[in-house]
């Protein structure tokens, strides 16, 4: 009766855990690593053909994205999820496969010219189609006998349409243990979907920690009011509001807010403004949301449905699917809202819209989700003055802001509240799916606040669920490329400091007539950059 931690250990993405119980091998999630990760993941210690089941908490690619690879390697078992998760994965895994094939085609065009080895995609569209065929969906709250000695139940955890925490009962050698996998715990008061359900009993809990050291803020955010203000201020200058948005979940929430803005006529001076959803995946995902209203939507959204109102549709909504339609958006000079993926600006059509709008002072880039370290989105949020897009330097003159409080993840207090709902003593809490230091910090918070034993394993960590013995804490093996972003960042800081110093020297040598305020600003910039260099920040 053993649990091994494979992915999302001291890292935010690539969720993957292995249960070795009752003679079966059961994966909980099979996610793809996204963005810069610090540590090497250990290999799954059995072949793909030996895995009997995958239990999938939700459809986000960092939890589901390696399922086609698993199938390619020989997995032929069942993938158990909720119906909505199955529907979303049907489109998201195909989209991921398309990206894999497109990247391979692009690399191989270059390889043919240079004589370099050909690049094989991680998996193909057929692998994604084959993975989708293995889904065995179930309803929320339905207790399922997975195999002899193993029962499971999926409960709505309010993170994404169809997302679930998974209860697993294991009976072996006359002993029963219950382990609960939180998946990604949702934030309360989100539009469209329900608040997270809690669980009352467990021997062990595996919990995410994405926001395990942060607080979203007091009270219920006024998303609609704040969004309205951003739109009004941007349109008044004649600019566009560009929203980098995750295609599944966040895009639908943004549409929900805009429908309310239009329905309540909160922008009477701009009654007919247009909204472009420029993401084929987001359009397909919205259709899945419409299909799964019953059982997944919260009371407020269902009230609209019962009145004959589609919560995600409104006048002025434009859906663009082809590349040509996407290109035409930026030739339209009217102020508008452009919603496009990816949410962290790392790929997709959003990068084209940023290229056309970032340099324009009248425009706004409005972030509506978490921006991981090292991504273009994080750089923009942190004040980058110039970014490179398609090999071209683009000045950042547009207003950069975020819709504060909007998050699909519970914050530190939300996670602790979710854990505090357990009424039976928990033997051990395992903290995963968080940034390196955050996982340890949140484990310490759990012990201090709730009194449970808690620790954050590294990849390869293992625990005996029968005896509560930590068999291994895992291996902290840095990726060879992990130091590269730090070096690049340090060189950028040094380069900016040198440029600022040269500018100050030119001012002094040429006796340019800069004001004391400008000189003080330049001096402060140099000192701040030097301080960052000293701290290796």
C-alpha positions in Angstrom: 0.0 0.0 0.0 2.3 2.7 -1.3 2.1 6.2 -2.7 4.8 7.7 -4.9 5.1 11.4 -5.9 6.3 11.8 -9.5 5.4 15.3 -10.7 4.4 18.8 -9.3 6.8 18.1 -6.4 8.2 21.4 -5.3 6.9 22.7 -8.6 3.7 24.2 -9.9 3.0 22.0 -12.9 3.2 18.4 -14.1 0.9 16.8 -11.4 1.4 13.1 -11.2 1.2 10.6 -8.3 1.3 6.8 -8.3 -0.7 4.5 -6.0 0.6 0.9 -5.8 -2.2 -0.9 -4.1 -4.1 -4.2 -4.2 -1.8 -5.5 -7.0 -2.7 -2.5 -9.2 -0.9 0.6 -10.4 -3.1 3.7 -10.4 -2.0 7.2 -11.5 -3.7 10.2 -10.1 -3.2 12.9 -12.8 -0.7 12.7 -15.6 0.2 16.3 -16.3 2.6 18.1 -18.5 5.3 20.4 -17.1 4.8 23.9 -18.3 7.1 26.9 -18.1 10.4 26.8 -16.3 10.7 24.0 -13.8 13.6 23.6 -11.3 13.9 19.9 -10.7 14.1 16.7 -12.7 11.1 14.4 -12.4 11.8 10.8 -11.6 10.5 8.2 -14.1 7.3 6.4 -13.3 8.7 3.2 -11.9 6.5 0.9 -14.0 5.9 0.8 -17.7 2.8 2.5 -19.2 1.4 -0.9 -20.1 1.4 -1.9 -16.4 -0.7 1.1 -15.3 -4.3 -0.1 -14.8 -6.1 3.2 -14.2 -5.7 7.0 -14.3 -7.8 9.1 -11.9 -8.0 12.6 -13.4 -8.8 15.6 -11.1 -9.5 18.0 -13.9 -8.7 18.9 -17.5 -6.0 21.5 -17.3 -3.0 20.4 -19.3 -0.6 20.5 -16.2 -2.8 17.7 -14.9 -3.9 15.9 -18.1 -1.4 16.8 -20.8 0.8 13.7 -20.7 -2.1 11.3 -21.1 -1.5 10.9 -24.9 2.1 10.2 -24.2 1.1 7.5 -21.7 -1.1 6.0 -24.4 1.7 6.2 -27.0 3.9 4.3 -24.5 1.4 1.5 -24.2 -1.3 2.5 -21.6 -4.6 0.7 -22.3 -6.4 1.1 -19.0 -9.3 3.4 -18.0 -9.1 7.1 -17.4 -11.7 7.9 -14.8 -13.0 11.5 -14.5 -16.2 13.5 -14.4 -18.2 13.9 -17.5 -17.3 17.6 -17.9 -13.6 16.8 -17.6 -13.9 14.1 -20.2 -15.6 16.5 -22.6 -12.9 19.2 -22.0 -10.0 16.8 -22.4 -11.6 15.7 -25.7 -10.7 19.2 -27.1 -7.7 20.1 -24.9 -5.6 17.0 -25.6 -6.2 17.4 -29.4 -5.2 21.1 -29.1 -2.0 20.0 -27.2 -1.2 17.4 -29.9 -1.7 20.0 -32.6 0.9 22.2 -30.8 3.3 19.3 -30.5 3.0 18.5 -34.2 3.3 22.1 -35.3 6.4 22.6 -33.3 7.9 19.4 -34.7 7.1 20.6 -38.3 8.7 24.0 -37.6 11.8 22.4 -36.1 12.2 19.9 -38.9 12.0 22.6 -41.6 15.0 24.2 -40.0 16.7 20.7 -39.6 16.3 20.0 -43.3 18.2 23.2 -44.0 20.9 22.8 -41.4 21.4 19.0 -41.5 20.4 18.7 -37.8 18.6 15.6 -36.5 14.9 15.4 -37.0 12.6 16.2 -34.0 9.8 13.8 -33.1 6.7 15.4 -31.4 6.0 14.3 -27.9 2.8 12.8 -29.2 0.5 13.0 -32.2 -3.1 13.8 -32.9 -3.8 10.1 -33.1 -2.4 9.6 -29.6 -4.7 12.3 -28.3 -7.7 10.7 -30.0 -6.7 7.3 -28.6 -6.4 8.8 -25.1 -9.9 10.4 -25.4 -11.3 6.9 -26.2 -10.1 5.5 -22.9 -12.2 7.9 -20.7 -14.7 6.3 -18.4 -16.6 9.4 -17.0 -18.7 9.4 -13.9 -21.0 11.8 -11.9 -20.1 13.8 -8.9 -20.8 12.0 -5.7 -21.0 8.6 -7.3 -19.0 6.0 -5.3 -17.3 3.6 -7.8 -15.7 0.2 -7.2 -12.6 0.6 -9.3 -11.3 -2.9 -8.6 -11.1 -5.4 -5.7 -10.1 -3.4 -2.7 -10.3 0.1 -4.2 -13.3 2.5 -4.3 -13.3 6.1 -5.5 -15.6 9.1 -5.4 -15.3 12.5 -7.2 -16.5 15.7 -5.5 -16.8 19.1 -7.0 -13.8 21.2 -5.8 -14.8 24.4 -7.6 -11.7 25.1 -9.6 -12.8 24.4 -13.2 -15.9 23.0 -14.9 -15.8 19.3 -13.9 -12.9 19.6 -11.5 -12.8 17.3 -8.5 -11.1 16.2 -5.4 -10.9 12.4 -5.3 -11.6 10.2 -2.3 -9.9 6.8 -2.5 -10.6 3.9 -0.2 -8.0 1.1 -0.2 -8.5 -2.2 1.6 -5.6 -4.6 1.7 -4.7 -7.4 4.1 -7.7 -6.6 6.2 -6.7 -2.9 6.7 -8.5 0.1 5.1 -6.9 3.4 4.5 -8.5 6.5 2.9 -6.5 9.0 1.0 -7.9 12.2 -0.5 -6.3 14.0 -3.5 -7.4 17.7 -3.5 -6.7 18.4 -7.1 -6.7 22.2 -7.5 -8.9 23.7 -4.8 -11.1 26.4 -6.2 -11.5 30.0 -5.0 -14.9 30.9 -3.4 -17.4 33.2 -5.0 -16.2 32.5 -8.6 -18.8 33.0 -11.3 -20.5 30.1 -13.1 -19.2 27.2 -11.1 -19.9 26.1 -7.5 -17.8 26.7 -4.4 -15.5 23.8 -3.4 -17.1 20.9 -1.5 -15.3 19.7 1.6 -14.6 16.1 2.8 -15.1 15.0 6.4 -12.8 11.9 6.7 -9.4 10.9 5.6 -6.2 9.2 6.8 -4.1 11.0 4.3 -4.5 14.1 2.2 -2.5 15.2 -0.8 -3.1 19.0 -1.3 -2.0 21.6 -3.8 -0.3 24.8 -2.7 -0.3 27.1 -5.7 -1.3 30.1 -3.5 -0.1 28.5 -0.3 1.7 31.6 0.9 -0.6 34.3 -0.5 -3.9 35.9 0.4 -6.3 37.1 -2.3 -7.6 40.0 -0.3 -10.5 40.7 2.1 -14.1 40.7 1.0 -15.7 39.7 -2.3 -13.9 41.5 -5.2 -16.0 43.7 -7.4 -14.9 42.1 -10.7 -17.6 43.7 -12.8 -17.0 47.2 -11.4 -13.2 47.0 -11.7 -13.5 45.5 -15.3 -15.9 48.3 -16.3 -13.5 51.0 -15.1 -10.7 49.5 -17.1 -12.8 49.3 -20.2 -14.1 52.9 -19.8 -10.7 54.4 -19.3 -9.2 52.5 -22.2 -12.0 53.2 -24.7 -11.9 56.9 -23.7 -8.3 57.0 -25.1 -9.3 55.1 -28.2 -7.5 52.0 -27.3 -8.1 48.3 -27.1 -8.3 46.1 -24.0 -6.3 43.0 -24.6 -7.0 40.1 -22.2 -4.5 37.2 -22.2 -6.8 34.5 -20.9 -6.7 30.8 -20.3 -8.9 29.2 -23.0 -10.7 27.0 -20.5 -12.3 28.4 -17.4 -11.0 32.0 -17.3 -12.3 33.0 -20.8 -15.7 31.8 -19.8 -15.6 33.9 -16.6 -14.5 37.0 -18.5 -17.5 36.5 -20.9 -19.8 36.1 -17.9 -18.6 39.5 -16.6 -18.9 41.3 -19.9 -22.5 39.9 -20.4 -23.4 41.5 -17.0 -21.7 44.8 -18.0 -23.8 44.9 -21.2 -27.0 43.6 -19.6 -26.8 46.3 -16.9 -25.8 49.0 -19.3 -22.8 49.9 -17.2 -21.1 51.6 -20.2 -23.9 53.7 -21.7 -21.3 55.8 -23.6 -20.1 52.6 -25.5 -23.4 50.6 -25.9 -22.3 48.6 -28.9 -18.6 47.7 -28.1 -17.4 44.5 -29.7 -15.7 41.6 -27.9 -13.5 39.2 -29.9 -12.7 35.7 -28.6 -9.7 34.9 -30.7 -9.0 31.3 -29.7 -10.5 28.2 -31.4 -9.9 26.2 -28.2 -11.8 28.8 -26.1 -14.7 28.7 -28.5 -14.9 24.9 -28.2 -14.5 25.0 -24.4 -17.4 27.5 -24.2 -19.6 25.0 -26.0 -18.6 22.4 -23.5 -19.6 24.8 -20.7 -23.0 25.2 -22.3 -23.4 21.4 -22.6 -22.6 20.8 -18.9 -24.7 23.5 -17.2 -26.8 21.0 -15.3 -24.9 19.8 -12.3 -21.9 22.1 -12.7 -23.2 25.7 -12.8 -23.9 27.5 -9.5 -27.3 28.8 -8.5 -26.8 32.3 -9.9 -25.8 31.0 -13.3 -28.7 28.4 -13.3 -31.2 31.1 -12.6 -30.1 32.9 -15.8 -30.4 29.7 -17.7 -33.9 29.0 -16.4 -34.9 32.6 -17.6 -33.7 31.7 -21.0 -30.5 33.7 -20.7 -27.2 32.2 -21.9 -24.7 33.4 -19.3 -21.8 33.3 -21.8 -23.5 35.1 -24.8 -24.3 38.8 -25.5 -24.7 41.2 -28.4 -21.3 42.2 -30.0 -19.6 38.9 -29.3 -17.4 37.9 -32.2 -15.8 34.4 -32.4 -12.8 34.1 -34.7 -11.5 30.7 -35.7 -9.3 31.1 -38.8 -5.9 32.8 -38.9 -7.2 35.3 -41.4 -10.0 36.4 -39.1 -7.5 36.7 -36.3 -5.3 39.0 -38.4 -8.1 41.3 -39.3 -8.9 42.1 -35.7 -5.9 44.4 -35.5 -6.8 46.3 -38.7 -10.1 47.4 -37.1 -9.5 50.8 -35.5 -12.5 50.8 -33.3 -11.8 50.3 -29.5 -12.6 46.7 -28.6 -11.9 43.9 -26.2 -9.6 41.1 -27.5 -9.6 37.9 -25.5 -7.0 35.4 -26.6 -4.8 32.6 -25.4 -2.4 31.7 -23.9 -3.1 33.1 -20.5 0.6 33.5 -19.6 1.5 34.9 -23.1 3.9 32.0 -23.8 2.3 30.9 -27.1 -0.7 31.2 -29.3 -2.5 34.2 -30.9 -2.2 36.5 -27.9 1.5 37.1 -28.9 0.3 38.7 -32.2 -2.2 40.9 -30.4 0.5 42.0 -27.9 2.8 42.9 -30.8 0.1 45.1 -32.3 -1.0 46.7 -29.0 1.8 46.8 -26.4 3.6 49.8 -28.0 0.4 51.8 -28.0 -0.1 54.1 -25.0 -3.8 54.2 -25.4 -4.2 50.4 -25.0 -4.5 48.2 -21.9 -3.3 44.7 -21.3 -5.5 43.2 -18.6 -4.3 40.0 -16.9 -6.9 37.8 -15.3 -4.9 34.9 -14.0 -1.8 33.6 -12.4 1.5 34.4 -14.2 4.2 31.8 -13.5 7.8 32.9 -12.9 9.8 33.2 -16.2 6.8 33.6 -18.4 6.2 36.7 -20.7 3.1 37.4 -18.6 5.1 37.6 -15.4 7.7 39.9 -17.1 5.0 42.3 -18.2 3.3 42.3 -14.7 6.7 43.0 -13.1 7.3 46.1 -15.3 9.3 45.0 -18.4 10.0 48.0 -20.5 10.7 46.1 -23.7 9.9 42.5 -24.7 10.8 40.4 -27.8 8.0 39.1 -29.9 8.7 37.1 -33.1 12.3 38.3 -33.1 11.3 41.9 -32.8 11.8 44.2 -29.8 8.5 45.8 -28.8 8.3 48.7 -26.3 5.8 48.3 -23.5 3.9 51.6 -23.6 0.4 50.2 -22.9 -1.1 50.2 -19.5 -0.4 46.8 -17.8 -2.8 45.8 -15.0 -4.6 42.8 -13.5 -8.1 42.2 -12.4 -7.3 41.8 -8.7 -8.6 38.8 -6.8 -9.7 36.8 -9.8 -8.2 33.3 -9.4 -9.4 29.8 -9.9 -7.2 28.7 -6.9 -8.0 29.0 -3.2 -5.4 31.2 -1.4 -3.6 30.2 1.8 -6.7 30.8 4.0 -8.9 29.0 1.5 -6.7 25.9 1.5 -6.4 25.9 5.3 -10.2 26.2 5.6 -10.7 23.3 3.2 -8.4 21.2 5.2 -10.0 22.2 8.5 -13.3 20.7 7.4 -11.9 17.2 8.0 -13.5 15.8 11.2 -11.2 12.8 11.7 -7.5 13.0 12.6 -5.3 13.0 9.5 -2.1 10.9 9.8 -0.2 13.0 7.2 -0.7 15.8 4.8 1.5 15.9 1.7 1.9 19.3 0.0 2.4 19.4 -3.7 1.8 21.6 -6.8 3.5 24.8 -5.6 6.6 26.8 -6.1 9.7 25.5 -4.5 9.7 27.5 -1.2 5.9 27.8 -1.1 5.4 24.0 -0.6 7.6 24.0 2.5 6.1 27.2 3.8 2.5 25.9 3.4 3.5 22.5 5.0 4.8 24.5 8.0 1.5 26.5 8.1 -0.6 23.3 8.2 1.4 22.0 11.1 1.3 25.3 13.0 -2.4 26.0 12.3 -4.1 22.6 12.3 -1.6 20.4 14.1 -1.3 17.8 11.3 2.0 16.3 10.3 2.8 17.7 6.9 5.7 17.7 4.5 6.4 18.5 0.9 8.0 15.6 -1.0 10.4 15.9 -3.9 10.0 13.8 -7.1 10.5 10.1 -6.2 9.3 10.5 -2.7 7.3 7.6 -1.3 5.1 6.8 1.7 3.8 3.5 3.1 0.1 4.2 3.7 -0.3 1.1 5.9 2.4 2.1 8.4 2.5 5.9 7.8 6.3 5.5 7.2 8.0 8.0 4.9 10.0 5.7 2.7 11.8 8.5 0.8 11.5 12.3 0.7 12.5 12.2 -3.0 15.5 13.6 -4.9 16.2 17.2 -5.3 17.9 17.0 -8.7 18.2 20.4 -10.4 17.5 20.5 -14.1 20.6 21.4 -16.2 18.8 24.3 -17.6 17.5 25.6 -14.2 20.3 28.1 -13.8 19.9 29.5 -17.2 17.0 31.9 -16.5 18.8 33.2 -13.4 21.9 33.9 -15.5 19.8 35.6 -18.2 18.0 37.7 -15.5 21.3 38.7 -13.9 22.8 39.7 -17.3 19.7 41.8 -18.0 20.0 43.6 -14.7 23.7 44.3 -15.3 23.0 45.5 -18.9 20.3 47.9 -17.7 22.5 49.2 -14.9 25.3 49.8 -17.4 23.0 51.6 -19.8 21.6 53.8 -17.0 25.1 54.6 -15.8 26.2 55.6 -19.3 23.2 57.8 -19.6 24.0 59.5 -16.4 27.6 60.0 -17.4 26.5 61.5 -20.7 24.3 63.9 -18.9 27.2 65.0 -16.7 29.8 65.2 -19.5 27.5 67.1 -21.9 25.9 69.3 -19.1 22.4 68.4 -20.4 19.6 70.4 -18.8 17.9 67.6 -17.0 15.9 68.5 -13.9 16.9 67.4 -10.5 13.9 65.2 -10.4 15.0 63.4 -13.6 18.6 63.0 -12.3 17.4 61.6 -9.0 15.2 59.1 -10.9 18.1 58.0 -12.9 20.3 57.7 -9.9 17.6 55.7 -8.0 17.3 53.4 -11.0 21.0 52.6 -11.0 21.1 52.0 -7.2 18.1 49.7 -7.4 19.6 47.7 -10.2 22.9 47.5 -8.3 21.1 46.3 -5.2 19.3 43.6 -7.3 22.6 42.5 -8.7 24.1 42.2 -5.2 21.2 40.1 -4.1 21.3 37.9 -7.2 17.7 38.8 -7.7 
